[in-house]
Every structure is written in C-alpha cells, then in structure tokens.
Amino acid sequence: MALSKQVEESLKAAETNLREALAFAARSERPFLIRELGALIASVENLMNVDEMFDRLDVAIDTAKKKEEE
C-alpha cells in the first residue's frame, strides 16, 4: 500500500523545510544541531524510499504466489 498523496506531499514539504533549516543552521548553529537536522532529512527520505520498496516486494510476492498456484 503506497503512501497516500497527502502523506507523501507532507513528507516532501517537511523535507524541504528541514533542508532550508539546515542551510540556515550551517552558518551559525552548533555541529550537533546540524548533524541532527541531516539525520532527520535522511530519515524522511528513507521513509519514502522504504515504502516504495515494500510496494515492490508486495508485487513480487503476489507474482510468486500466482506462479506457485499454476
């Protein structure tokens, strides 16, 4: 089951906002904060990519089951 359009758009907006915050933070904040912002961005990206991967796995599993039934 793919992410709903609303959730996907919200995650993309969050990623954009986090990237903007990271750009500003890089100029004046402590390294710890910069590292954590980077980790949050990576987590959001991973969440979207893993969901796509699970969708592909579901299709592959369904295809394998159909072949076994034949």
Secondary structure, 3 states (H helix, E strand, C coil): CCCCHHHHHHHHHHHHHHHHHHHHHHHHCCHHHHHHHHHHHHHHHHHHHHHHHHHHHHHHHHHHHHHHHC
